Amino acid sequence: MQVTATEAKNRLGFYLSQAEREPVHVLKNERVAGVIVSAARYAELIALEQKKTLAQRKREFNETYKDWIAEQNAHHEAQGLWCEGLVAWRDQS
């Protein structure tokens, strides 16, 4: 089910009861800005997230952001750290 943000605001109680049966997608500027789900479904989602190991979450992060990570690593290799030379205790010679 999809509703506009204004409709969700005006009839929140109704859509909260609808969320017990199915997720309610809330549209803002013609795109899904949020989803109303039941408390039970939310608890299920949290439980699923907590079952992932740190290694799994790290692997997912690295896969999702691999292009950004590669870009940052390339920038670091080419430019070094932005703060190099600004360390007060390091000899500047």
Disulfide bonds with the S-S distance in Angstrom:
none
